[in-house]
Amino acid sequence: MYTSLDLIRKDLLNGSISCKQLVEDYLDNIYKYQYLNAITEVYAEEAVARARSIDARLNQNKAGKLAGMVITIKDVFCYKDHVLQCSGEILGDFESQFNATVIDRLIAEDAIIIGRTNCDEFAMGSSNENSAFGPVKNGLDSDRVPGGSSGGAAVSVQMNMCLVALGSDTGGSVRQPAAFCGILGLKPTYSRISRHGLVAYASSFDCVGIFSKEIDSLSTVLEAIAGTDDFDSTVSKREVPAYTIKSANGVKYKLAYIKETLESEGISSDVKTNFKTQIEILKKEGHIVEEVDFPFLEYVLPTYYILTWAEASSNLSRYDGVRYGYRSKMTTDVHSLYKKSRTEGFGEEVKRRIMLGTFVLSANYYDAYYTKAQKVRSLIRKETKRILNKYDFILTPTTPSTAFKIGNTSDPLEMYLADLYTVQASVAGLPAISLPCGYCSKNMPIGLQVMANDFKEANLLEFSSYFLNLDK
């Protein structure tokens, strides 16, 4: 199967393959790997029909720049006249009435959407086990998780069910599964991509993220979907630069890594050893790689969860069983309608986060938790940017461990620690990418996270391309 849009376009133009044939090949893989439970709905007929129309436009030299790109979308994006469930039960068989901005932009450039992917319910989780459709399995070892919450999207790229997948990243939900599945996962700067039509989990953290196996295709998609949007008042009005990769050969980078990340009790010996190896490789290539202190690391995770839980409790209040979606049949009055519909319709992890979020926003605890967490968030962003004003990038392991076995983590606190390294970029609103960089002793992938300053995606992608092509 193809890993690059450039190779696909070359073969489309020389006639050795058609979009229709390409879609049929991807459909074969989707059905072959059904047991991984990555895709919850396949748009087979419409994908084939769309492929035929794009083939016609290619013949007329009128096709968009994503023609030939087959994409899956996480089950949190609005796609007009298609079911949207957020991998839960509360929405029932709700059909979206409009397209998310990113969906409109993909379609405008002739991408082919082949299906929607399984995820943790409402994007809340780090293993893709919290889904009404059941857990997603890692394609490299079906006894292990793919990471979450965008696990289905990651596996769809990992196992060649598509070329690129769209996910959402609130605290690591693209980067962490990318690391567990051995592929690329980008979270851009907060506000770089419109969130219009992305179902909200935590509005001041949520980002549209991208999975791919190589940088060029990822860059092309980012360029196509980023930019201002009249439907999203929080999106940046900065011009979208060309993300086409420039050669980084001869460029010497100044890189930082945070001392405290390697001192964490949660980091596995395999991940720690691998990270140190990557540092030595970069040093031998002539780059400056220096250890820095980040005194707020222990506060990043609690700050992230306090704020995201609070925002989730507010955002998910709209699912009440009255206007749309699931409605309990065991009701006697309005109060019981709300209570029973939400109790029956939401999964355990979502209910846990709603209740904790409601608690931290309550009158007696608002200042003690929510207000204080907002102040700490400002400090974390300020300190992270201080480091990035001195260095080109910050390097960390993407995750403290590699993919663990399905059902292996029953303690929610242990699960939350899977986000230990990814949440810093989310709290600070900065871009970060996970790059595959080897395997652990159990032959599962390890990821390297690279974090950049605001709107430095072009530099981040340039370095990523350079790193991936190093002789390691």
C-alpha positions in Angstrom: 0.0 0.0 0.0 1.0 3.6 -0.5 2.4 5.7 2.3 2.7 9.0 0.4 0.3 11.2 -1.5 3.2 12.1 -3.9 3.5 8.4 -5.0 -0.3 8.1 -5.4 -0.5 11.2 -7.5 2.4 10.0 -9.7 0.6 6.7 -10.4 -2.7 8.4 -10.9 -1.2 10.7 -13.5 0.6 7.9 -15.4 -2.5 5.8 -15.4 -1.1 2.8 -13.4 -3.9 3.2 -10.9 -7.3 5.0 -10.5 -8.9 6.6 -7.5 -11.6 3.9 -7.7 -9.0 1.1 -7.6 -7.3 2.9 -4.7 -10.5 3.1 -2.7 -11.3 -0.6 -3.4 -7.8 -1.5 -2.1 -8.4 0.4 1.1 -11.8 -1.1 1.5 -10.2 -4.6 1.2 -7.9 -3.7 4.1 -10.7 -2.3 6.2 -12.6 -5.5 5.9 -9.5 -7.6 6.4 -8.8 -5.9 9.7 -12.4 -5.6 11.0 -11.4 -7.5 14.1 -9.3 -4.5 15.3 -12.5 -2.6 15.7 -10.9 0.6 14.4 -13.7 1.8 12.0 -17.3 2.0 13.2 -18.9 2.9 9.9 -17.6 2.4 6.4 -18.8 4.8 3.7 -18.0 2.2 1.0 -20.6 3.1 -1.7 -20.2 6.9 -1.5 -16.4 6.6 -1.4 -16.4 4.6 -4.6 -18.8 7.0 -6.2 -16.7 10.0 -5.2 -13.5 8.2 -6.4 -15.1 7.9 -9.9 -15.9 11.6 -10.0 -12.4 12.5 -8.9 -11.0 10.2 -11.6 -13.0 12.3 -14.1 -11.6 15.5 -12.7 -8.1 14.2 -12.9 -8.6 13.4 -16.5 -9.7 17.0 -17.1 -6.8 18.4 -15.0 -9.3 20.0 -12.6 -8.7 17.9 -9.4 -7.9 19.4 -6.0 -4.5 19.0 -4.3 -5.8 16.2 -2.1 -7.1 14.1 -5.0 -6.1 10.5 -4.4 -6.0 10.9 -0.6 -8.2 8.5 1.3 -9.0 9.7 4.8 -10.8 8.5 7.9 -12.4 10.8 10.4 -12.7 10.4 14.1 -16.3 10.0 15.4 -16.3 13.5 16.8 -16.5 15.5 13.5 -19.7 16.7 12.0 -20.2 15.2 8.5 -23.5 16.3 7.0 -26.2 13.6 6.7 -23.9 11.1 8.4 -24.4 9.6 11.9 -22.4 11.3 14.7 -22.1 9.3 17.9 -18.8 10.3 19.6 -18.5 6.5 20.3 -21.2 6.7 22.9 -24.9 6.1 23.4 -26.2 9.5 24.4 -26.4 10.8 20.8 -28.3 7.7 19.6 -28.5 7.7 15.8 -28.1 11.5 15.5 -27.3 12.7 12.0 -25.2 15.8 11.6 -26.9 18.8 9.9 -23.7 20.4 8.6 -20.1 19.7 7.9 -17.2 20.6 10.2 -15.0 23.3 8.6 -12.2 20.8 8.3 -14.5 18.3 6.5 -15.6 21.1 4.0 -12.0 21.9 3.3 -11.0 18.2 2.7 -13.9 17.8 0.3 -13.1 21.0 -1.5 -9.6 19.6 -2.3 -11.0 16.3 -3.4 -10.1 14.1 -0.5 -12.1 10.9 -0.2 -13.6 10.2 3.3 -13.9 6.4 3.6 -15.3 6.0 7.2 -15.5 7.2 10.8 -13.3 5.8 13.4 -13.8 4.4 16.9 -12.6 6.5 19.9 -12.9 6.8 23.6 -16.4 8.2 24.3 -16.4 12.0 23.8 -12.6 11.8 23.4 -12.2 11.0 27.1 -9.5 8.3 27.6 -6.0 7.2 26.9 -6.5 3.6 25.7 -9.6 3.6 23.5 -11.3 1.1 25.8 -14.0 3.7 26.9 -16.2 3.2 23.8 -19.8 2.0 23.4 -18.5 0.1 20.4 -15.9 -1.8 22.4 -12.1 -1.4 22.6 -9.9 -0.8 19.6 -7.0 -3.2 19.2 -3.4 -2.4 18.3 -2.6 -3.8 14.8 0.9 -4.8 16.0 -0.5 -6.8 18.9 -4.2 -7.3 19.1 -4.0 -7.9 22.9 -2.7 -4.4 23.4 -4.4 -1.0 23.3 -3.7 1.5 20.4 -3.8 4.5 22.8 -6.5 7.0 23.0 -8.7 8.8 22.6 -8.1 8.7 18.8 -7.1 5.0 18.8 -9.3 4.0 15.9 -7.9 6.8 13.7 -4.3 5.8 14.6 -5.0 2.1 13.7 -6.7 3.0 10.4 -3.4 4.6 9.3 -1.2 2.0 11.0 -2.9 -0.8 9.1 -3.3 1.0 5.7 -7.0 1.4 5.8 -6.5 5.0 4.6 -3.5 7.3 3.9 -4.3 10.0 6.5 -6.7 10.2 9.5 -8.1 13.2 11.3 -8.3 12.9 15.1 -8.7 15.3 17.9 -6.1 16.1 20.6 -7.1 17.6 23.9 -4.3 16.4 26.1 -2.4 13.9 23.8 -5.2 12.1 22.1 -3.4 12.1 18.7 0.2 12.0 19.9 -0.1 9.2 22.4 -1.8 6.7 20.0 0.6 7.8 17.3 3.4 6.7 19.6 1.7 3.4 20.5 1.1 2.6 16.9 4.4 3.7 15.4 3.2 6.5 13.2 3.2 10.3 13.1 0.7 12.3 15.1 0.6 16.1 15.0 -1.2 18.5 17.4 -0.9 22.0 15.9 -1.0 25.3 17.8 -4.3 25.9 19.5 -6.4 28.1 17.1 -4.4 27.0 14.0 -7.3 24.9 12.8 -10.9 25.7 13.1 -12.9 23.7 15.7 -16.2 24.4 14.1 -18.0 21.1 13.8 -15.6 19.3 16.2 -17.7 18.1 19.2 -16.4 19.9 22.3 -14.8 18.1 25.1 -12.7 21.0 26.6 -13.0 24.0 24.4 -9.8 25.8 25.4 -7.7 22.7 24.8 -9.4 20.8 21.9 -7.3 20.7 18.6 -7.8 19.0 15.3 -4.9 16.6 14.9 -3.5 14.6 11.9 -2.1 11.1 11.6 0.1 9.9 8.8 3.1 7.7 8.0 5.2 10.4 6.4 5.6 14.1 6.7 4.7 15.4 3.3 1.1 14.0 3.3 0.6 15.3 6.8 2.0 18.8 5.8 -0.3 18.9 2.7 -3.4 18.2 4.9 -2.4 20.8 7.5 -2.0 23.4 4.8 -5.4 22.5 3.3 -7.4 22.6 6.6 -5.7 25.4 8.6 -6.6 29.0 8.7 -9.3 31.5 9.6 -13.0 30.6 9.8 -16.0 32.9 10.3 -17.7 30.1 12.2 -15.0 29.9 14.9 -14.2 33.1 16.8 -11.2 31.5 18.5 -9.4 30.5 15.3 -6.2 32.5 14.5 -6.3 35.0 11.6 -2.6 34.4 10.9 -1.8 33.6 7.4 -1.3 29.9 6.7 2.3 29.4 5.4 3.4 26.8 2.9 4.2 23.7 4.9 6.0 22.1 2.0 9.1 20.6 3.5 12.4 22.3 3.0 15.6 20.4 3.4 17.1 20.7 6.9 20.5 19.4 5.8 23.2 21.6 7.2 20.9 23.2 9.8 22.2 22.8 13.4 19.4 22.9 16.0 19.5 24.0 19.6 17.4 21.5 21.5 16.2 21.2 25.1 15.1 18.2 27.1 13.4 18.5 30.5 15.4 16.9 33.3 12.3 16.1 35.3 10.8 13.9 32.6 13.6 11.4 33.0 13.3 11.4 36.8 9.6 10.5 36.8 8.8 7.2 38.5 6.3 6.4 35.8 8.8 6.2 32.9 9.7 2.7 31.8 13.4 1.7 31.4 12.9 1.0 27.7 11.5 4.4 27.0 14.2 6.1 29.1 17.0 4.3 27.4 15.6 5.0 24.0 15.2 8.7 24.7 18.8 8.9 25.9 19.9 7.2 22.7 18.0 9.7 20.5 19.7 12.5 22.4 23.2 11.0 21.7 22.3 10.5 18.0 21.4 14.2 17.7 24.5 15.3 19.6 26.7 13.2 17.2 25.0 15.0 14.3 26.3 18.3 15.6 23.2 19.7 17.3 23.2 21.3 20.7 21.1 19.2 23.1 20.9 20.5 26.6 19.2 19.6 29.8 16.8 22.2 31.3 14.8 22.4 34.5 11.0 22.7 34.3 9.8 23.1 38.0 6.1 23.0 37.1 6.1 19.5 35.6 4.4 17.9 38.6 1.6 20.5 38.3 0.9 20.0 34.6 -1.2 16.9 34.8 -3.5 18.1 37.7 -3.9 21.5 36.1 -4.9 19.8 32.8 -7.5 17.5 34.4 -9.0 20.2 36.7 -9.6 22.5 33.7 -10.7 19.9 31.2 -13.1 18.3 33.6 -14.6 21.7 34.4 -15.0 22.5 30.7 -16.4 19.0 30.0 -19.1 19.3 32.6 -20.2 22.5 30.9 -20.0 21.3 27.3 -21.7 18.0 27.9 -24.7 19.6 29.8 -26.4 20.0 26.4 -27.0 16.2 26.2 -30.1 16.1 28.3 -32.4 13.7 26.5 -34.8 16.5 25.6 -33.8 18.0 22.2 -32.0 15.1 20.5 -30.2 11.8 21.1 -30.9 9.2 23.7 -34.0 9.5 26.0 -34.7 7.2 28.8 -38.0 5.4 28.8 -38.0 5.0 32.6 -39.1 8.6 33.4 -41.9 10.2 35.3 -41.2 13.9 35.2 -38.7 16.4 33.7 -36.2 15.8 36.6 -36.1 12.1 36.1 -35.9 12.6 32.3 -32.6 14.5 32.7 -31.2 12.3 35.4 -32.0 8.9 33.9 -31.2 9.8 30.3 -27.8 11.1 31.3 -27.1 8.2 33.7 -28.0 5.6 31.1 -26.6 7.4 28.1 -23.1 8.3 29.3 -20.3 5.8 30.0 -18.6 5.5 33.3 -15.5 7.6 32.4 -17.6 10.4 30.9 -19.8 10.5 34.0 -16.7 10.5 36.3 -15.3 13.6 34.5 -18.6 15.4 34.4 -19.1 14.9 38.2 -15.5 15.9 39.0 -15.8 19.0 36.7 -19.1 20.0 38.4 -17.4 19.6 41.8 -14.4 21.9 40.9 -16.8 24.5 39.5 -19.1 24.5 42.6 -19.3 27.6 44.7 -17.4 26.2 47.6 -14.4 25.0 45.5 -14.3 27.2 42.5 -11.4 29.4 43.8 -9.6 26.5 45.4 -9.4 24.5 42.2 -10.6 26.1 39.0 -9.2 29.6 39.6 -5.9 28.3 40.9 -5.6 25.9 38.0 -6.0 28.8 35.5 -3.2 30.7 37.3 -0.9 27.7 37.2 -1.8 27.2 33.5 -0.5 30.7 32.8 2.8 29.9 34.6 3.2 26.7 32.7 2.7 28.4 29.4 5.1 31.3 30.4 7.8 28.9 31.5 7.5 26.6 28.5 7.7 29.6 26.1 10.7 30.9 28.1 12.6 27.7 27.2 11.4 27.8 23.6 12.7 31.4 23.3 16.2 30.0 23.9 15.9 26.7 22.1 14.3 25.6 18.8 12.4 22.7 20.3 11.8 20.8 23.5 12.2 17.0 23.3 10.4 14.5 25.6 9.3 10.9 25.3 5.8 11.0 23.9 4.6 8.5 26.6 6.1 7.0 29.8 5.5 3.5 28.5 4.7 1.6 25.3 1.2 0.1 24.5 -0.1 -1.8 27.5 -2.5 -4.8 27.4 -6.3 -4.3 27.0 -8.0 -4.5 30.4 -4.6 -4.0 32.2 -5.5 -0.7 33.8 -8.5 -0.5 36.1 -7.3 2.4 38.1 -8.3 5.8 36.4 -5.3 7.5 38.1 -2.9 5.1 36.4 -4.6 5.7 33.1 -4.3 9.5 33.5 -0.5 9.1 33.9 -0.4 7.9 30.3 -0.8 11.6 29.4 2.2 12.7 31.6 4.3 14.1 28.8 1.7 15.2 26.2 -0.3 17.5 28.4 2.4 20.2 28.7 1.9 21.3 25.0 -1.9 21.1 25.5 -1.9 23.3 28.6 0.5 25.8 26.9 -1.4 25.7 23.6 1.7 24.9 21.7 2.3 22.6 18.7 3.8 19.2 19.1 4.4 16.0 17.1 5.1 12.4 18.0 7.7 10.7 15.8 8.4 6.9 15.8 11.9 6.3 17.1 12.4 2.6 17.8 10.9 -0.3 19.7 10.8 -1.6 23.3 11.9 -5.0 24.5 8.4 -6.3 23.7 8.7 -5.1 20.1 6.1 -2.3 20.6 6.8 1.2 19.1 8.3 4.1 21.1 7.6 7.8 20.3 9.6 10.9 20.6 7.7 14.1 21.2 9.0 17.4 19.7 7.4 20.6 20.9 7.7 24.0 19.3 6.8 27.6 19.9 3.5 29.1 18.8 2.7 28.7 15.1 6.1 27.1 14.3 4.6 24.1 12.6 6.7 24.6 9.5 9.9 24.4 11.6 8.5 21.5 13.5 7.7 19.6 10.3 11.1 20.4 8.8 12.9 19.0 11.8 10.7 16.0 11.9 11.5 15.2 8.3 15.2 15.5 9.0 15.0 13.3 12.1 13.0 10.6 10.4 15.6 10.4 7.7 18.6 10.2 10.0 20.6 7.0 9.8 19.8 5.6 13.2 
